[in-house]
Amino acid sequence: MQTDIPLIPDLGRNDRRVLGLLFRHRALTQSGLVEQTQLTQQSVSRILARLGETGLVGTGGRVSAEG
């Protein structure tokens, strides 16, 4: 029996921090995420790429939580 339930990725601590901020604020710029998390620009960029691949976030002028 096959179900259409999407797989939930195994998220690291920083992934969860970024995702939590996006859900609380609904949309943030990447530089805003850098400022709020104190992570490097490169780290935030990699996290957003991973979250984007899973469909959990969408990007544009601002990053937003999907769903």
Buried (B, 14 or more C-beta within 10 A) or exposed (E): EEEEEEEEEEBEEBBEBBBEBBEEBEBBEBEBBBEBBEBEEEBBBBBBEBBBEBEBBBEEEBBBBEE
